């Protein structure tokens, strides 16, 4: 589990890192794809669009928001539905 693997250019789970341990790879993939939000995008024929979605889902810390950002999103949702 602690063996280090070079990451392919087709993944974004490493962020700026070029290699990770297997343990860290699994941890990051589980965080990206086994949480509360899931995305199905492999049916899309455009590689550019798939890579954009993959980057938005796999980049470490992409879903972390400050309390102010969360409040702003709540305010926008409330305004849009009210």
MDTraj code that builds the backbone (N, CA, C; nanometers):
import mdtraj as md
import numpy as np

residues = "UNK UNK UNK UNK UNK UNK UNK UNK UNK UNK UNK UNK UNK UNK UNK UNK UNK UNK UNK UNK UNK UNK UNK UNK UNK UNK UNK UNK UNK UNK UNK UNK UNK UNK UNK UNK UNK UNK UNK UNK UNK UNK UNK UNK UNK UNK UNK UNK UNK UNK UNK UNK UNK UNK UNK UNK UNK UNK UNK UNK UNK UNK UNK UNK UNK UNK UNK UNK UNK UNK UNK UNK UNK UNK UNK UNK UNK UNK UNK UNK UNK UNK".split()
xyz = np.array([
    [0.0810, -0.1205, 0.0000],
    [0.0000, 0.0000, 0.0000],
    [0.0858, 0.1277, 0.0000],
    [0.2076, 0.1149, 0.0436],
    [0.2939, 0.2332, 0.0494],
    [0.3852, 0.2469, -0.0724],
    [0.3690, 0.1568, -0.1679],
    [0.4481, 0.1663, -0.2911],
    [0.4046, 0.2898, -0.3693],
    [0.4987, 0.3636, -0.4224],
    [0.4703, 0.4891, -0.4927],
    [0.4561, 0.4616, -0.6421],
    [0.3513, 0.5197, -0.7019],
    [0.3248, 0.5047, -0.8443],
    [0.3255, 0.6406, -0.9119],
    [0.3776, 0.6432, -1.0333],
    [0.3729, 0.7640, -1.1150],
    [0.2306, 0.7792, -1.1675],
    [0.1750, 0.8983, -1.1585],
    [0.0381, 0.9232, -1.2027],
    [0.0340, 0.9531, -1.3520],
    [-0.0647, 0.8979, -1.4221],
    [-0.0771, 0.9290, -1.5653],
    [-0.1272, 1.0717, -1.5854],
    [-0.1057, 1.1241, -1.7023],
    [-0.1488, 1.2613, -1.7303],
    [-0.3003, 1.2726, -1.7433],
    [-0.3702, 1.1600, -1.7476],
    [-0.5160, 1.1616, -1.7636],
    [-0.5909, 1.1751, -1.6325],
    [-0.5203, 1.1833, -1.5206],
    [-0.5865, 1.1971, -1.3916],
    [-0.5465, 1.3280, -1.3256],
    [-0.6335, 1.3762, -1.2405],
    [-0.6084, 1.5025, -1.1698],
    [-0.6013, 1.4817, -1.0192],
    [-0.6024, 1.3555, -0.9724],
    [-0.6052, 1.3297, -0.8288],
    [-0.4773, 1.3713, -0.7583],
    [-0.3700, 1.3874, -0.8327],
    [-0.2433, 1.4247, -0.7712],
    [-0.2288, 1.5732, -0.7462],
    [-0.3160, 1.6530, -0.8076],
    [-0.2973, 1.7972, -0.7971],
    [-0.1678, 1.8346, -0.8669],
    [-0.0721, 1.8876, -0.7920],
    [0.0572, 1.9245, -0.8498],
    [0.1602, 1.8131, -0.8371],
    [0.1247, 1.7072, -0.7648],
    [0.2179, 1.5964, -0.7448],
    [0.2154, 1.5031, -0.8653],
    [0.3308, 1.4479, -0.8991],
    [0.3444, 1.3588, -1.0147],
    [0.3377, 1.2114, -0.9762],
    [0.3538, 1.1798, -0.8474],
    [0.3450, 1.0413, -0.8023],
    [0.2904, 1.0383, -0.6604],
    [0.2201, 0.9293, -0.6293],
    [0.1585, 0.9115, -0.4975],
    [0.1682, 0.7652, -0.4568],
    [0.1560, 0.7399, -0.3265],
    [0.1500, 0.6017, -0.2794],
    [0.0125, 0.5448, -0.3137],
    [0.0051, 0.4129, -0.3231],
    [-0.1222, 0.3484, -0.3541],
    [-0.2271, 0.3842, -0.2503],
    [-0.1869, 0.3918, -0.1251],
    [-0.2793, 0.4286, -0.0174],
    [-0.3402, 0.5670, -0.0427],
    [-0.2567, 0.6621, -0.0821],
    [-0.3040, 0.7988, -0.1077],
    [-0.3900, 0.8055, -0.2338],
    [-0.3540, 0.7282, -0.3361],
    [-0.4346, 0.7247, -0.4587],
    [-0.5750, 0.6755, -0.4273],
    [-0.5845, 0.5649, -0.3531],
    [-0.7164, 0.5110, -0.3167],
    [-0.7954, 0.6091, -0.2315],
    [-0.7282, 0.6733, -0.1375],
    [-0.7951, 0.7712, -0.0504],
    [-0.8541, 0.8859, -0.1322],
    [-0.7757, 0.9366, -0.2266],
    [-0.8224, 1.0495, -0.3078],
    [-0.9326, 1.0096, -0.4045],
    [-0.9226, 0.8910, -0.4635],
    [-1.0282, 0.8448, -0.5537],
    [-1.1588, 0.8198, -0.4780],
    [-1.1493, 0.7633, -0.3575],
    [-1.2694, 0.7437, -0.2759],
    [-1.3318, 0.8772, -0.2383],
    [-1.2490, 0.9751, -0.2055],
    [-1.3013, 1.1077, -0.1714],
    [-1.3719, 1.1711, -0.2911],
    [-1.3200, 1.1482, -0.4110],
    [-1.3775, 1.2095, -0.5309],
    [-1.5030, 1.1373, -0.5786],
    [-1.5038, 1.0044, -0.5724],
    [-1.6108, 0.9288, -0.6375],
    [-1.7019, 0.8501, -0.5442],
    [-1.6727, 0.8449, -0.4145],
    [-1.7548, 0.7658, -0.3224],
    [-1.8202, 0.8522, -0.2154],
    [-1.8317, 0.9806, -0.2406],
    [-1.8924, 1.0710, -0.1433],
    [-2.0405, 1.0917, -0.1703],
    [-2.0909, 1.2051, -0.1301],
    [-2.2325, 1.2375, -0.1441],
    [-2.2701, 1.2804, -0.2851],
    [-2.1729, 1.3259, -0.3614],
    [-2.1999, 1.3733, -0.4972],
    [-2.1325, 1.2787, -0.5959],
    [-2.2081, 1.2328, -0.6937],
    [-2.1529, 1.1456, -0.7969],
    [-2.1785, 1.2051, -0.9341],
    [-2.0932, 1.1701, -1.0288],
    [-2.1052, 1.2238, -1.1636],
    [-2.0876, 1.1090, -1.2630],
    [-2.1775, 1.1008, -1.3573],
    [-2.1656, 1.0038, -1.4665],
    [-2.1338, 1.0818, -1.5920],
    [-2.0136, 1.0597, -1.6468],
    [-1.9734, 1.1397, -1.7616],
    [-1.9059, 1.0580, -1.8709],
    [-1.8888, 0.9294, -1.8519],
    [-1.8146, 0.8494, -1.9488],
    [-1.8911, 0.8269, -2.0791],
    [-2.0197, 0.8603, -2.0820],
    [-2.0975, 0.8480, -2.2054],
    [-2.0744, 0.9661, -2.2994],
    [-2.0129, 1.0725, -2.2499],
    [-1.9880, 1.1916, -2.3307],
    [-1.8778, 1.1615, -2.4317],
    [-1.9023, 1.1919, -2.5562],
    [-1.8068, 1.1603, -2.6628],
    [-1.6889, 1.2570, -2.6707],
    [-1.7035, 1.3750, -2.6174],
    [-1.5979, 1.4763, -2.6261],
    [-1.4944, 1.4554, -2.5156],
    [-1.3711, 1.4255, -2.5547],
    [-1.2628, 1.4074, -2.4584],
    [-1.2382, 1.5359, -2.3798],
    [-1.2508, 1.6491, -2.4454],
    [-1.2309, 1.7786, -2.3799],
    [-1.3335, 1.7992, -2.2674],
    [-1.4584, 1.7656, -2.2938],
    [-1.5627, 1.7802, -2.1917],
    [-1.5423, 1.6811, -2.0775],
    [-1.5054, 1.5575, -2.1100],
    [-1.4792, 1.4577, -2.0055],
    [-1.3631, 1.5012, -1.9164],
    [-1.2582, 1.5521, -1.9759],
    [-1.1435, 1.5983, -1.8977],
    [-1.1787, 1.7164, -1.8092],
    [-1.2652, 1.8057, -1.8576],
    [-1.3083, 1.9202, -1.7769],
    [-1.3830, 1.8715, -1.6529],
    [-1.4747, 1.7767, -1.6727],
    [-1.5509, 1.7220, -1.5602],
    [-1.4580, 1.6473, -1.4656],
    [-1.3694, 1.5660, -1.5207],
    [-1.2747, 1.4897, -1.4388],
    [-1.1877, 1.5841, -1.3549],
    [-1.1444, 1.6934, -1.4142],
    [-1.0621, 1.7897, -1.3403],
    [-1.1417, 1.8506, -1.2259],
    [-1.2676, 1.8839, -1.2504],
    [-1.3509, 1.9443, -1.1465],
    [-1.3813, 1.8467, -1.0330],
    [-1.3850, 1.7170, -1.0620],
    [-1.4169, 1.6175, -0.9597],
    [-1.2935, 1.5641, -0.8868],
    [-1.1824, 1.5500, -0.9570],
    [-1.0663, 1.4809, -0.9003],
    [-0.9645, 1.5712, -0.8326],
    [-0.9624, 1.6979, -0.8626],
    [-0.8626, 1.7861, -0.8033],
    [-0.8784, 1.7887, -0.6513],
    [-0.7715, 1.7607, -0.5761],
    [-0.7807, 1.7575, -0.4300],
    [-0.8291, 1.8899, -0.3726],
    [-0.9247, 1.8827, -0.2806],
    [-0.9747, 2.0003, -0.2109],
    [-1.0708, 2.0857, -0.2910],
    [-1.1141, 2.0391, -0.4063],
    [-1.2000, 2.1207, -0.4935],
    [-1.3366, 2.1478, -0.4292],
    [-1.3839, 2.0558, -0.3463],
    [-1.5162, 2.0714, -0.2859],
    [-1.5122, 2.1384, -0.1483],
    [-1.3951, 2.1752, -0.1022],
    [-1.3840, 2.2425, 0.0269],
    [-1.4183, 2.3898, 0.0104],
    [-1.5111, 2.4381, 0.0935],
    [-1.5550, 2.5775, 0.0854],
    [-1.5524, 2.6401, 0.2240],
    [-1.5293, 2.7688, 0.2263],
    [-1.5354, 2.8419, 0.3524],
    [-1.6822, 2.8631, 0.3895],
    [-1.7050, 2.9024, 0.5118],
    [-1.8428, 2.9291, 0.5549],
    [-1.9046, 3.0432, 0.4753],
    [-1.8254, 3.1441, 0.4401],
    [-1.8774, 3.2556, 0.3600],
    [-1.9198, 3.2090, 0.2214],
    [-1.8419, 3.1193, 0.1605],
    [-1.8784, 3.0658, 0.0288],
    [-2.0074, 2.9845, 0.0368],
    [-2.0206, 2.9073, 0.1447],
    [-2.1438, 2.8283, 0.1635],
    [-2.2647, 2.9198, 0.1807],
    [-2.2481, 3.0269, 0.2564],
    [-2.3589, 3.1223, 0.2752],
    [-2.3979, 3.1890, 0.1439],
    [-2.2993, 3.2233, 0.0630],
    [-2.3254, 3.2845, -0.0668],
    [-2.4041, 3.1890, -0.1572],
    [-2.3651, 3.0636, -0.1601],
    [-2.4376, 2.9648, -0.2407],
    [-2.5803, 2.9485, -0.1893],
    [-2.5979, 2.9422, -0.0572],
    [-2.7323, 2.9317, 0.0004],
    [-2.8164, 3.0528, -0.0364],
    [-2.7590, 3.1716, -0.0293],
    [-2.8326, 3.2932, -0.0645],
    [-2.8741, 3.2912, -0.2114],
    [-2.7848, 3.2476, -0.2984],
    [-2.8171, 3.2410, -0.4414],
    [-2.9255, 3.1374, -0.4686],
    [-2.9182, 3.0225, -0.4017],
    [-3.0210, 2.9194, -0.4192],
    [-3.1564, 2.9688, -0.3686],
    [-3.1542, 3.0340, -0.2550],
    [-3.2788, 3.0868, -0.1973],
    [-3.3402, 3.1923, -0.2888],
    [-3.2580, 3.2798, -0.3417],
    [-3.3072, 3.3831, -0.4331],
    [-3.3616, 3.3204, -0.5623],
    [-3.2954, 3.2189, -0.6114],
    [-3.3383, 3.1562, -0.7380],
    [-3.4687, 3.0808, -0.7226],
    [-3.4927, 3.0232, -0.6045],
    [-3.6148, 2.9448, -0.5850],
    [-3.7264, 3.0271, -0.5225],
    [-3.6935, 3.1427, -0.4687],
    [-3.7952, 3.2245, -0.4001],
    [-3.8526, 3.3201, -0.4951],
])
top = md.Topology()
chain = top.add_chain()
for i, resn in enumerate(residues, 1):
    res = top.add_residue(resn, chain, resSeq=i)
    for name in ("N", "CA", "C"):
        top.add_atom(name, md.element.get_by_symbol(name[0]), res)
traj = md.Trajectory(xyz[None], top)
